[in-house]
Structure formats: structure tokens, C-alpha cells
Amino acid sequence: MQAFAKPYAALTPDELYDLLRVRAETFVVGQRCFYLDPDGLDKTAVHVGLRGDDGTLAACARLYPEDGAPGTWHVGRVLAVRRGEGLGRRLMAEVERAALARGASLLRMESQRQAAGFYARLGWRETGPDFDEAGIPHVRMEKPLSAPSSAPAPSSPPSAPPPAFRPMRRAAQALDDGEIHDVLRTAKRGVLAVTGDGGRPYCVTLNPLYDEATGRLWFHGAKAGHKIDALRRDPRACFTAIDDGVHDPSRPPAWALTYRSVVVFGHVEFVDDHEQALDICRRLCRRFPMDEESIEKEIRLAGAAVLVFALVPEHATGKRVHEA
């Protein structure tokens, strides 16, 4: 699935035709709502959409600045051609991304009443009573925006915190850079934390592949779901890795482990090149006791459905902990 965000002047004739066609099919024909869809606002709008791998338009919306309200942009003509595939969530994430890139701080829309619950789950709130438009109940909604961090990515996780991050409270337990690299290189699993639905924290266990040369952590997973929706809305994330720990006989009690943990803060970038994604999956599989034949079988079975992304580090801390 490929996303786009283009002003009217940048649309090709075929792209404009596709937008107008699916809007007419959905709103005019599908909802039996007879109105003039090309209302003059398209020429001032940014057109946001998703296309399938075959080039077919799967979802679209338009976004334009409201007159007399600096920083406020209006969202409209929102539609997904197919339902049940997470297209609506991903489309709205792309709308927010396009709005932020143009300096928006507030989004407004006039939602059909039947869709208001969907937008509410994405953080929109109702700002007025229901009203009728072309025979269909609508409600006004809005959503404030906050820009994700744009800090540059260093070549490896730094141990000295920039001002945006807190220093470690227990500095005597801090790991040095070499130990941080060692934990990330050897950890077989860890927990990725993102900003989930409704702004609530969402954490998921993942298998990482650490690239010591760049400091990036690579992950794989399904192309849709809570985690991916969250990262497309807000690419900021952090990953916690913990080593296996050891028993230190000099430090009782006997059951307690001494282990090292690392937290990496950064932002996520998705891999669009499918062959690169499969190569990363192969490298990740080789971290486990799998032979090459088994790896290639797994690639054939699941490779087409996999999505690969990287956590680009902005800051990392590590510490040594004794459980007792």
C-alpha cells in the first residue's frame, strides 16, 4: 500500500479522475445523495490517499486550510473503498501527517453521524449538535495536533542524554556504550512501546535485529493491527531489551538474578523495498536455530504478508539491576 499527499496542481489527469470517480461512487451513487461533489474547494486542497500495489485507489480524503483560522485545516471527502482492512485508520494517519507537514495545529471536519464513533476512537471530539446535510445526519468534530519529534538520528545509540531526555537517576548502575551494544546485539526479544488508540500506551513483545553499524533496531510483523496503526499516527516509540541475566554467588539470595536492561528511544521508519524487507527477515531468522531451507520456506509462506520497520535511535540508556 502506497500513500500520497498532493496539491491539486500536482495531480495527473488520471489521479484526479480516480478521486472524483470513487467519491461519486461512494457519496452520490452509494448513498443516493444528489449534490455537486466538485464544489470548487478541490483546487485549494491537498489530496491524501492510499493506493494498492496494483495502483488501484483504496482510500482518499482532502485537506484544506480554513479561511481566517491560522493553523486550522478542514478534512473532508473521507472514504475507504474497502472495509475491514484498516484502511480508514491508515488514511487518517496520513491526513494528520500531511497536515502537520503544512503547519496545522487543529483539524476540523463535518462527520456523518454513523462515522463519528470511528473518529472518536482516533482522538476526535464532537464540538456541536447534530445537523442535517443533504438528508444525512452530521456532527462537527475537531482534533488538536502535536508534532512528533524531529530530532536527527545518530549513527548509534548515544549514552549522553540530549536535553529532551532525562538522565539516569541511578548513575552508578548505568551501562557504558559497549555494554548497551552488547545487550541489543544479544537480546532475542523485548517490548516495543507506542502511543496506542485514544492516546493510551500500547506495548507489544517483538524479536529485534540490531544493526550495530547504524544503531537501528529492525522488526517484522503483520501489515495491519493496533501497533502499525499507532506508528503511522505517531512514529515515536521506545524499545526495552533485557539480557538473560546471571546468578552472582556473591550477592544473595540464591534465586536473584543480576541482569542488564536497555531502553532505546527513537522514531520508526517503514521499509518500502520488499526485497530489502525479506533480506532483513532472513537475517532475523538466522538469530534462531533455523537452517536455510526452513528460513526460505518461511519466507515463501509469509513473506508477502510481512511488514518490516526500523526503530531509528535518538537516545538510549542501560543499567545493571540485581533483583533482590
Secondary structure, DSSP 4 states (H G I P E B T S, - for coil): -EEEEEEGGG--HHHHHHHHHHHIIIIIITTT----S--S-GGGSEEEEEE-TTS-EEEEEEEEEPTT-TTEEEEEEEEESSSSSSHHHHHHHHHHHHHHHTT--EEEEEEEGGGHHHHHHTT-EE-S--EEETTEEEEEEEEE--PPP-PPPPSS--SSPPTTSPPPS-GGGB--HHHHHHHHHH-S-EEEEEE-GGG-EEEEEE--EEETTTTEEEEEEESSSHHHHHHHH--EEEEEEE---B--TTSS-TT--EEEEEEEEEEEEE---HHHHHHHHHHHHTTSS--HHHHHHHHHHHGGGEEEEEEEEEEEEEEEEE--
